[in-house]
Amino acid sequence: MSDSRTDQVEWLDQVAWNPEGLVPAIAQEQETGRVLMLAWMNREALRLTAEEGVAVYWSRSRRRLWRKGESSGHRQWVREMRLDCDGDTVLLQVVQEGGVACHTGRHHCFYRRWEDGRWRIVDPVKKDPEEIYGA
């Protein structure tokens, strides 16, 4: 018989955390396969994501846990979690609430494409950030 506490520690120990105790997490839209964003998770964020079914990240700038959508309402409902072959990247397949994953009001964070020697904005703003977050 397995002890759920032991099992929990074991699965978290299989992650190759960087020296800061973080792992990159890619949020991919389950329905389309589009990569929405990359964020960071610490051990607690990954554990909470697994427990709650909602993406929880570690904000490096704020130095605290950050539940995606806590201020915008644009939650990411996690449908599947995967760990890559090296154990150093987490892939979250999500349903993106509200259709906006980026703080700029776009569907995803990868809205600039390299063209003709520069980064060109190629995806529109879906919702004004001031409308989402206030002034």
SEVEX-870373 format. One record per residue: residue number from 1; x, y, z of N, C-alpha, C, O in turn. Coordinates in pm, 1 decimal, decimal comma. Atoms other than C-alpha are relative to their C-alpha. Layout:
REM SEVEX-870373
(pt NUM (X Y Z) (X Y Z) (X Y Z) (X Y Z))
...
***
This chain:
REM SEVEX-870373
(pt 1 (84,5 -118,4 0,0) (0,0 0,0 0,0) (88,8 124,3 0,0) (186,6 131,3 74,4))
(pt 2 (-84,9 -119,0 8,7) (139,6 340,5 -91,7) (-54,7 111,4 87,7) (-175,4 123,3 108,5))
(pt 3 (32,9 -115,4 -81,5) (141,0 645,9 126,9) (-9,0 120,4 -93,7) (86,8 149,7 -165,3))
(pt 4 (17,8 -111,5 93,9) (0,5 947,9 -61,3) (102,9 110,0 22,2) (141,6 177,1 -73,5))
(pt 5 (-104,4 -100,1 -25,5) (253,1 1178,6 109,9) (130,7 -41,2 -66,2) (200,1 43,1 -123,0))
(pt 6 (-121,6 50,6 62,6) (539,7 959,4 -12,8) (-10,4 12,3 -151,1) (84,6 54,7 -216,9))
(pt 7 (20,5 -9,5 144,4) (393,1 944,1 -363,8) (12,9 145,0 -45,9) (72,5 172,0 -150,2))
(pt 8 (-4,4 -141,4 35,5) (354,8 1324,0 -367,8) (145,5 48,4 -4,5) (185,0 116,6 -99,1))
(pt 9 (-139,8 -40,7 -3,4) (717,9 1378,9 -269,5) (73,4 -60,5 -118,5) (153,7 6,9 -183,1))
(pt 10 (-69,6 65,7 110,2) (834,2 1127,2 -526,8) (-26,3 69,0 -133,7) (67,7 91,2 -209,9))
(pt 11 (26,1 -61,2 130,3) (658,7 1291,2 -820,9) (61,4 139,3 -8,5) (108,7 178,4 -115,3))
(pt 12 (-63,4 -132,2 1,6) (784,2 1637,1 -723,7) (151,8 -12,1 -8,0) (218,1 73,8 -66,0))
(pt 13 (-144,9 21,5 5,1) (1135,7 1497,9 -679,1) (48,2 -41,4 -139,1) (167,9 -35,8 -167,0))
(pt 14 (-37,6 38,7 135,9) (1131,0 1377,0 -1040,0) (22,1 120,8 -90,5) (70,7 107,2 -202,8))
(pt 15 (-20,1 -123,5 75,8) (1137,3 1739,0 -1157,0) (143,1 48,4 22,5) (191,8 49,8 135,6))
(pt 16 (-137,0 -53,7 -8,4) (1484,4 1880,7 -1234,4) (-9,5 150,9 22,8) (-3,6 229,8 -71,5))
(pt 17 (11,2 -141,5 -36,6) (1449,1 2211,0 -1050,0) (132,4 70,8 -26,7) (238,9 13,5 -3,7))
(pt 18 (-123,9 -75,3 22,7) (1699,8 2481,4 -1148,1) (57,3 44,8 134,8) (-5,1 20,7 238,1))
(pt 19 (-61,1 -39,8 -128,3) (1935,7 2630,8 -883,4) (-88,0 93,2 85,2) (-71,1 99,7 207,0))
(pt 20 (91,8 -87,4 -74,5) (1663,1 2882,9 -786,5) (-123,8 -76,5 47,4) (-212,4 -18,1 109,9))
(pt 21 (115,2 80,4 -40,8) (1417,6 2595,9 -727,5) (-119,6 16,3 -91,8) (-233,7 -3,7 -50,3))
(pt 22 (106,9 -24,4 96,5) (1217,5 2673,4 -1041,6) (10,6 -93,6 -119,6) (115,7 -151,7 -146,8))
(pt 23 (3,6 75,0 125,6) (1113,0 2492,2 -1357,0) (-86,9 80,6 -96,3) (-190,0 134,0 -55,4))
(pt 24 (86,5 -69,9 95,8) (979,4 2652,9 -1677,7) (-125,5 -82,1 -26,1) (-121,2 -205,0 -31,8))
(pt 25 (128,3 63,2 28,6) (614,5 2577,5 -1748,0) (-61,0 65,1 -123,2) (-82,7 186,2 -126,9))
(pt 26 (61,3 -47,5 123,9) (465,5 2609,1 -2094,2) (-149,8 -26,4 8,3) (-191,6 -139,0 35,5))
(pt 27 (145,1 16,2 5,1) (89,8 2669,3 -2114,3) (-39,5 -11,2 -146,8) (-14,5 79,3 -226,4))
(pt 28 (42,8 28,5 136,8) (-53,8 2518,1 -2432,0) (-152,0 -13,9 0,5) (-208,9 -82,9 85,1))
(pt 29 (145,2 9,7 11,9) (-414,6 2559,8 -2537,4) (-37,8 -141,0 -45,0) (6,1 -186,5 -150,6))
(pt 30 (33,0 139,2 28,3) (-565,0 2212,1 -2532,5) (-70,2 -15,6 -135,5) (-37,7 -106,1 -212,4))
(pt 31 (80,7 14,4 121,4) (-809,6 2268,2 -2817,5) (78,3 23,4 -128,9) (59,1 -48,1 -227,2))
(pt 32 (-69,0 -37,8 124,2) (-573,1 2430,4 -3070,1) (145,0 -45,6 -5,8) (202,5 -54,0 -114,4))
(pt 33 (-141,7 33,1 -4,6) (-226,3 2322,1 -2956,4) (90,0 122,1 0,8) (212,3 108,3 4,7))
(pt 34 (-79,4 -123,9 1,2) (-114,1 2686,4 -2960,4) (67,0 22,2 135,0) (4,6 4,5 239,6))
(pt 35 (-71,6 -35,4 -121,6) (152,2 2783,1 -2706,7) (-47,4 138,6 42,1) (-36,3 234,6 -34,2))
(pt 36 (53,7 -126,2 -49,0) (-1,0 3057,7 -2495,5) (104,9 83,3 72,4) (112,0 204,9 54,3))
(pt 37 (-94,9 -74,8 -81,2) (279,7 3150,2 -2260,2) (100,8 -94,9 63,9) (83,3 -216,8 64,5))
(pt 38 (-96,6 71,0 -81,9) (582,3 3043,8 -2061,1) (8,4 74,4 132,4) (17,5 197,1 136,1))
(pt 39 (-14,4 -59,5 -133,2) (601,9 3101,7 -1687,7) (87,9 -94,0 81,3) (140,3 -192,0 28,2))
(pt 40 (-84,9 80,6 -86,5) (790,8 2956,3 -1392,9) (-83,2 -56,6 113,5) (-180,2 4,5 158,5))
(pt 41 (65,7 62,6 -114,8) (681,6 2719,8 -1119,4) (106,4 -39,3 101,2) (215,4 -83,5 64,9))
(pt 42 (-80,8 61,0 -104,0) (835,5 2636,2 -787,4) (-74,9 -125,1 45,7) (-180,9 -157,2 -8,0))
(pt 43 (57,5 126,6 -46,8) (756,1 2316,4 -599,4) (-145,0 17,9 46,4) (-231,9 -62,8 13,2))
(pt 44 (135,2 -24,8 -51,5) (451,2 2464,1 -425,5) (-97,2 32,1 -113,1) (-211,3 -13,9 -111,2))
(pt 45 (87,2 -34,3 113,2) (310,5 2608,4 -749,5) (-40,9 -124,7 -77,5) (-157,1 -140,0 -115,1))
(pt 46 (31,4 122,6 73,4) (334,0 2272,4 -923,9) (-93,3 -89,3 81,7) (-187,0 -147,4 27,0))
(pt 47 (86,6 80,0 -87,0) (178,6 2092,1 -627,0) (-141,9 55,2 1,7) (-238,4 -20,4 -10,1))
(pt 48 (132,5 -62,8 -3,1) (-108,8 2342,2 -607,4) (-72,0 -13,5 -133,9) (-193,3 -34,5 -138,2))
(pt 49 (60,3 17,0 132,8) (-166,3 2323,6 -982,3) (-60,0 -140,0 -12,4) (-172,1 -156,2 -60,7))
(pt 50 (48,7 138,1 5,7) (-200,2 1945,3 -956,7) (-122,6 -18,8 89,3) (-216,7 -88,8 51,7))
(pt 51 (110,5 15,7 -94,9) (-432,5 1972,3 -656,0) (-124,7 75,5 -41,9) (-235,8 24,0 -29,0))
(pt 52 (113,5 -89,0 27,2) (-653,4 2259,5 -775,7) (-52,5 -7,6 -142,9) (-168,5 25,3 -167,9))
(pt 53 (43,2 4,9 139,4) (-665,2 2203,9 -1152,0) (-0,7 135,4 -68,7) (-56,0 150,0 -177,7))
(pt 54 (-13,4 -135,3 55,3) (-591,4 2573,3 -1212,5) (148,1 34,5 2,9) (216,9 3,4 100,1))
(pt 55 (-142,7 -31,0 7,7) (-250,3 2703,2 -1323,4) (41,2 97,3 109,5) (-16,8 204,7 126,0))
(pt 56 (-61,2 -83,5 -103,4) (-45,0 2842,3 -1035,9) (147,5 10,6 -36,5) (213,7 -90,9 -58,3))
(pt 57 (-138,5 -23,1 38,6) (291,8 2996,9 -1117,7) (73,9 71,2 112,2) (14,0 114,6 210,7))
(pt 58 (-83,0 -78,8 -90,4) (581,0 3158,0 -932,0) (37,7 127,6 -73,7) (101,3 122,4 -178,9))
(pt 59 (-35,8 -128,5 59,5) (616,0 3527,2 -1010,8) (140,1 37,8 46,9) (161,9 64,6 165,1))
(pt 60 (-136,9 -36,2 -35,3) (987,4 3603,2 -1021,7) (10,4 147,4 37,2) (90,2 183,5 123,6))
(pt 61 (-7,7 -143,4 -29,9) (926,1 3979,4 -1018,3) (-65,0 33,3 134,3) (-14,2 117,7 208,2))
(pt 62 (70,6 -27,5 -125,7) (678,4 3974,6 -725,9) (46,6 -90,2 114,3) (14,3 -66,7 230,7))
(pt 63 (-51,6 95,2 -98,6) (853,7 3684,8 -548,6) (-111,8 -65,1 80,7) (-103,1 -76,7 203,0))
(pt 64 (112,1 65,9 -67,4) (523,6 3511,1 -471,4) (-75,9 -88,0 -98,8) (-60,2 -76,1 -220,4))
(pt 65 (85,6 81,5 85,3) (279,5 3253,0 -600,3) (-98,9 89,1 -72,1) (-140,8 192,9 -20,9))
(pt 66 (89,6 -78,0 84,6) (54,6 3377,7 -877,1) (-95,5 -96,8 -68,2) (-54,8 -178,6 -150,7))
(pt 67 (102,2 80,8 65,1) (-269,6 3210,5 -975,0) (-41,3 72,1 -127,5) (-96,3 182,1 -122,8))
(pt 68 (32,3 -62,8 128,8) (-316,4 3283,1 -1343,9) (-147,1 40,5 1,7) (-235,3 -41,4 27,5))
(pt 69 (135,6 -53,0 3,3) (-623,4 3503,3 -1373,3) (-46,5 60,7 130,9) (-161,7 102,8 141,4))
(pt 70 (43,6 -52,2 -129,6) (-625,7 3621,7 -1011,7) (-44,1 145,5 -6,9) (-133,0 186,1 68,0))
(pt 71 (44,0 -139,1 12,9) (-653,6 3985,6 -1119,8) (-76,9 24,5 -129,4) (-158,1 116,7 -136,3))
(pt 72 (65,1 -21,2 129,5) (-771,3 3950,4 -1480,6) (-127,0 -82,9 -18,1) (-212,9 -49,2 -99,5))
(pt 73 (111,6 92,1 19,8) (-1021,1 3666,7 -1442,0) (25,7 -102,2 -109,3) (-58,8 -188,1 -134,6))
(pt 74 (-33,1 89,4 110,7) (-846,7 3482,9 -1727,4) (75,7 -122,8 51,4) (195,3 -138,9 27,2))
(pt 75 (-60,7 120,8 -57,2) (-782,3 3154,6 -1548,2) (39,1 -99,6 -107,4) (-13,0 -98,5 -219,0))
(pt 76 (-37,8 112,2 85,8) (-612,7 2857,4 -1704,5) (-40,0 -128,0 72,3) (16,9 -162,4 175,9))
(pt 77 (48,2 125,6 -56,0) (-798,4 2534,5 -1631,4) (86,9 -111,5 -56,6) (88,2 -134,3 -177,5))
(pt 78 (-97,5 100,3 42,6) (-542,9 2254,8 -1645,2) (-71,2 -132,7 -27,3) (-138,0 -188,5 59,7))
(pt 79 (59,8 126,9 41,2) (-658,0 1947,1 -1835,7) (100,8 -114,2 1,0) (64,0 -230,7 16,2))
(pt 80 (-103,9 102,7 -1,6) (-323,8 1765,2 -1849,8) (133,1 65,8 32,9) (160,6 177,9 -9,9))
(pt 81 (-135,7 -46,0 -29,7) (27,4 1805,9 -1710,2) (96,3 -105,6 -50,8) (73,3 -225,5 -34,6))
(pt 82 (-103,9 89,4 49,1) (337,0 1657,4 -1872,5) (135,9 53,9 42,8) (154,5 174,0 62,7))
(pt 83 (-137,9 -33,5 -32,1) (704,6 1652,3 -1784,2) (86,5 -49,1 -114,9) (70,3 -162,7 -159,6))
(pt 84 (-80,9 39,8 116,3) (963,8 1646,7 -2064,3) (102,4 -107,1 36,9) (116,9 -144,6 153,3))
(pt 85 (-92,6 113,2 -14,3) (1228,9 1378,5 -2115,1) (113,4 26,0 98,5) (161,5 -67,2 163,0))
(pt 86 (-107,8 -34,1 -93,6) (1493,4 1563,9 -1910,3) (-53,7 36,1 138,6) (22,7 53,6 233,5))
(pt 87 (60,5 -36,8 -127,7) (1248,8 1647,4 -1634,3) (14,1 146,6 34,6) (-11,0 186,6 148,3))
(pt 88 (-26,7 -140,5 -31,8) (1330,8 2017,1 -1667,5) (-96,1 99,2 -64,1) (-69,3 219,3 -64,8))
(pt 89 (102,5 -87,9 54,0) (1020,9 2155,8 -1839,1) (-135,8 -65,8 20,2) (-153,4 -184,5 -7,0))
(pt 90 (137,0 46,8 -18,7) (652,7 2121,7 -1752,4) (-85,0 55,5 -113,5) (-71,3 171,7 -152,0))
(pt 91 (96,4 -41,8 101,9) (383,6 2134,8 -2020,6) (-138,7 -13,0 59,9) (-178,7 -120,3 104,8))
(pt 92 (138,6 0,2 -47,3) (33,7 2232,1 -1913,3) (-90,9 14,5 -120,5) (-78,9 111,1 -195,9))
(pt 93 (103,2 -15,9 101,7) (-249,9 2169,3 -2154,2) (-120,0 59,0 72,0) (-172,4 0,8 167,0))
(pt 94 (98,6 -79,0 -74,0) (-511,3 2425,0 -2055,5) (-117,8 41,1 -87,7) (-110,6 41,7 -210,6))
(pt 95 (110,8 -72,9 60,4) (-847,5 2573,0 -2135,6) (13,9 141,4 53,2) (8,0 164,2 174,0))
(pt 96 (-25,1 -139,2 -36,7) (-790,0 2948,6 -2136,6) (-132,2 73,5 14,8) (-202,2 97,0 -83,8))
(pt 97 (123,4 -73,7 -26,0) (-1079,4 3131,7 -1974,1) (9,5 140,9 -58,5) (110,4 209,0 -40,6))
(pt 98 (5,6 -135,4 54,3) (-1177,9 3450,5 -2155,2) (79,2 21,0 -127,3) (75,0 129,9 -184,5))
(pt 99 (-72,5 -8,9 125,8) (-953,3 3378,4 -2454,6) (121,0 92,1 0,0) (176,5 120,4 -106,2))
(pt 100 (-114,9 -90,3 -10,3) (-675,4 3608,3 -2327,4) (97,7 -57,9 102,3) (62,9 -75,3 219,1))
(pt 101 (-102,2 52,8 -90,9) (-353,5 3468,1 -2178,6) (106,6 103,0 32,7) (173,5 92,1 135,5))
(pt 102 (-109,4 -95,9 -14,3) (-120,7 3767,0 -2217,5) (-46,4 127,3 71,0) (-158,3 173,9 50,0))
(pt 103 (33,0 -124,4 -70,2) (-112,3 4074,6 -1991,6) (-14,9 118,3 -95,8) (-62,6 224,5 -55,7))
(pt 104 (17,3 -106,4 99,6) (-104,2 4281,9 -2313,5) (-138,9 -3,6 -61,9) (-171,0 79,2 -147,2))
(pt 105 (135,4 12,0 52,6) (-461,9 4170,2 -2385,6) (-9,7 -87,0 -124,0) (-113,2 -89,2 -190,7))
(pt 106 (0,4 88,1 117,1) (-365,1 3923,6 -2658,0) (-31,3 -143,8 41,9) (-22,4 -180,7 159,0))
(pt 107 (34,3 139,6 -23,6) (-467,4 3561,2 -2692,9) (117,5 -77,3 58,5) (98,1 -163,8 144,0))
(pt 108 (-120,0 68,1 -48,6) (-110,0 3445,6 -2630,1) (114,0 100,3 7,9) (104,0 211,6 -43,8))
(pt 109 (-113,6 -90,8 -23,0) (225,4 3596,4 -2534,5) (96,6 9,3 -118,1) (180,3 99,4 -122,2))
(pt 110 (-95,1 3,7 112,7) (406,4 3510,8 -2860,2) (-58,9 72,2 -121,4) (-83,7 11,3 -225,5))
(pt 111 (65,2 -80,6 102,9) (260,9 3792,8 -3069,3) (98,0 76,3 -89,0) (55,9 148,5 -179,3))
(pt 112 (-101,4 -65,6 84,5) (590,3 3919,4 -3218,2) (73,4 -106,5 -80,3) (118,9 -206,8 -25,3))
(pt 113 (-67,4 94,6 89,8) (742,2 3741,0 -3518,0) (121,1 68,6 -62,4) (115,4 186,5 -97,1))
(pt 114 (-122,1 -50,4 62,0) (1094,6 3785,6 -3656,4) (-22,4 8,3 -149,8) (-43,4 -93,7 -215,5))
(pt 115 (18,1 -22,7 143,8) (1058,3 3937,5 -4004,2) (92,2 111,5 -45,2) (100,5 216,3 19,0))
(pt 116 (-82,4 -104,2 60,6) (1301,4 4130,7 -4219,6) (93,9 67,7 99,5) (109,8 189,8 98,2))
(pt 117 (-100,0 -52,3 -91,5) (1557,1 4170,6 -3942,7) (-52,6 70,2 122,8) (22,6 140,3 190,6))
(pt 118 (54,0 -62,5 -121,5) (1322,0 4286,1 -3667,6) (-120,7 -77,9 50,5) (-177,7 -160,8 -20,5))
(pt 119 (118,9 60,3 -58,6) (1045,1 4176,6 -3434,3) (-120,6 82,4 -41,1) (-126,4 202,6 -15,3))
(pt 120 (120,6 -67,3 48,2) (709,1 4262,3 -3586,5) (-122,1 -53,8 75,9) (-137,6 -175,0 91,3))
(pt 121 (123,5 40,4 -67,2) (377,6 4258,4 -3396,3) (-96,1 -51,6 -106,2) (-129,5 19,0 -201,3))
(pt 122 (84,3 62,7 103,1) (153,0 4019,2 -3587,7) (-136,3 -45,9 53,3) (-219,7 -92,7 -24,3))
(pt 123 (128,7 40,2 -55,8) (-135,6 3945,6 -3348,4) (-64,7 117,2 72,0) (3,1 192,0 142,4))
(pt 124 (69,3 -115,8 -56,1) (-400,1 4195,0 -3237,3) (-28,8 -13,8 149,3) (-29,2 -123,6 204,9))
(pt 125 (47,6 -4,9 -137,5) (-500,4 4300,3 -2888,0) (-147,7 -38,3 -3,7) (-225,0 18,5 -80,9))
(pt 126 (139,4 44,0 -6,1) (-826,4 4122,1 -2802,4) (-79,8 79,3 102,2) (-200,2 100,2 87,6))
(pt 127 (65,4 -76,0 -105,7) (-900,4 4321,6 -2489,3) (99,9 99,5 57,0) (212,3 62,8 91,1))
(pt 128 (-86,8 -105,9 -50,3) (-754,7 4652,7 -2371,6) (47,6 -34,4 141,7) (-34,7 -59,2 229,8))
(pt 129 (-52,4 31,7 -133,5) (-521,6 4584,8 -2073,5) (-55,6 88,6 110,5) (-72,1 42,4 223,4))
(pt 130 (58,7 -88,5 -102,5) (-665,3 4889,2 -1890,7) (-138,6 -48,3 40,7) (-179,8 -31,4 155,5))
(pt 131 (130,2 57,7 -28,4) (-1006,3 4722,8 -1916,7) (14,6 -122,9 90,7) (-70,5 -149,3 175,7))
(pt 132 (-24,7 121,8 -76,1) (-858,7 4404,4 -1769,6) (49,8 33,1 140,3) (-2,9 -18,1 239,0))
(pt 133 (-70,4 -23,7 -125,3) (-636,8 4546,8 -1495,2) (-26,2 136,8 62,8) (12,1 160,6 177,3))
(pt 134 (19,3 -136,2 -49,5) (-746,6 4909,1 -1456,4) (118,1 86,6 -37,0) (216,0 37,7 -93,4))
(pt 135 (-104,2 -95,4 38,8) (-532,2 5217,5 -1501,6) (126,9 -19,6 78,3) (224,2 52,9 57,5))
***
